[in-house]
């Protein structure tokens, strides 16, 4: 992780959805190893904020910066340094978790061997299901297969939208461990959450309060 | 380039595991053309005269049939987010998806066309030109179709809307495709028509990925 000293920061971030202003003038900074928990009531814009940070949504105002450089100036580099896990698991019913991880790694331009893929699946207790088409997986197993992307290919910035959705206690513990390892290596994380995940030391951004 | 190969491999694998989808397209093509001898009677000279037009129009409609699903599944299951977040340009990934679409739906049409030409009493001398014209024309149909599929991604009733958007753009392919095969059937020069079909392909090869990627980015917001 060559970016391990990098910081993610946002200033004056404003988001419009349709005609509606979702939030305005949001600012924060996440340091290496840091974690920002995004909280707020339904509709406060937690998912929108993560999509803004991923570059999937253009902000109506404000700047997102990596190490002080606006990410809008270098979108490819920004996409290469982040993992975004949204509400949808992005699995194909006909493909196996191992195939999906290999595809994701290839999309990211990284070579990932079979050992890295099985290690990633193992981190979420999915080793037994590596070669089972995703249509036979339960909701929680599908979620774990999506989260395994985080481990299969390294990226300094993780953007997770309600990562514990449909996860059982054991899987939440596995995610907590994976997250702690990521932060220990200097990785950053921004997580939209309603609680239920042991985040360790973290900053909180309450979108319900900034409106 | 790796990302293009990855999406191509994934889409081909998906098609291979559920072959029903591409089989539907080629079966639609075969069945609709087979209706014509029943509809207009088996008189060889009438069939021969309309053969080229029928084969081309049905190839257009068959290609249209599969467009709705080109990006819809990726959009509904979240895969489109992954594609858009790849460091590789989205244009390149679109090109990979279009190439896969052509291999899955266009190539079977080309393979099935000699059989239908036989049924429609197309003069034997026109067969090579028919194959060549379809080989140049069907990729253009996939390229044009991708723009329509991208633009209608967010819309309800996208399937109908695609037809309205895409069919007018298919007309040049239809005109030159039919002209090439008709020229061959009556012993005229086919080269100018084939060159025009190639020109259309060369036009949409860069235009379609750029336009489609722009439409997809809009749909993601």
Boltz contact constraints between the chains, C-beta under 6 A:
constraints:
  - contact:
      token1: [A, 56]
      token2: [B, 220]
      max_distance: 6.0
  - contact:
      token1: [A, 57]
      token2: [B, 221]
      max_distance: 6.0
  - contact:
      token1: [A, 76]
      token2: [B, 87]
      max_distance: 6.0
  - contact:
      token1: [A, 79]
      token2: [B, 85]
      max_distance: 6.0
  - contact:
      token1: [A, 79]
      token2: [B, 87]
      max_distance: 6.0
  - contact:
      token1: [A, 80]
      token2: [B, 87]
      max_distance: 6.0
  - contact:
      token1: [A, 84]
      token2: [B, 85]
      max_distance: 6.0
  - contact:
      token1: [A, 86]
      token2: [B, 78]
      max_distance: 6.0
  - contact:
      token1: [A, 86]
      token2: [B, 81]
      max_distance: 6.0
  - contact:
      token1: [A, 88]
      token2: [B, 77]
      max_distance: 6.0
  - contact:
      token1: [A, 88]
      token2: [B, 78]
      max_distance: 6.0
  - contact:
      token1: [A, 90]
      token2: [B, 77]
      max_distance: 6.0
  - contact:
      token1: [A, 90]
      token2: [B, 78]
      max_distance: 6.0
  - contact:
      token1: [A, 90]
      token2: [B, 79]
      max_distance: 6.0
  - contact:
      token1: [A, 90]
      token2: [B, 82]
      max_distance: 6.0
  - contact:
      token1: [A, 94]
      token2: [B, 14]
      max_distance: 6.0
  - contact:
      token1: [A, 94]
      token2: [B, 17]
      max_distance: 6.0
  - contact:
      token1: [A, 94]
      token2: [B, 18]
      max_distance: 6.0
  - contact:
      token1: [A, 103]
      token2: [B, 6]
      max_distance: 6.0
  - contact:
      token1: [A, 103]
      token2: [B, 10]
      max_distance: 6.0
  - contact:
      token1: [A, 106]
      token2: [B, 2]
      max_distance: 6.0
  - contact:
      token1: [A, 106]
      token2: [B, 6]
      max_distance: 6.0
  - contact:
      token1: [A, 107]
      token2: [B, 3]
      max_distance: 6.0
  - contact:
      token1: [A, 107]
      token2: [B, 6]
      max_distance: 6.0
  - contact:
      token1: [A, 107]
      token2: [B, 86]
      max_distance: 6.0
  - contact:
      token1: [A, 109]
      token2: [B, 2]
      max_distance: 6.0
  - contact:
      token1: [A, 109]
      token2: [B, 87]
      max_distance: 6.0
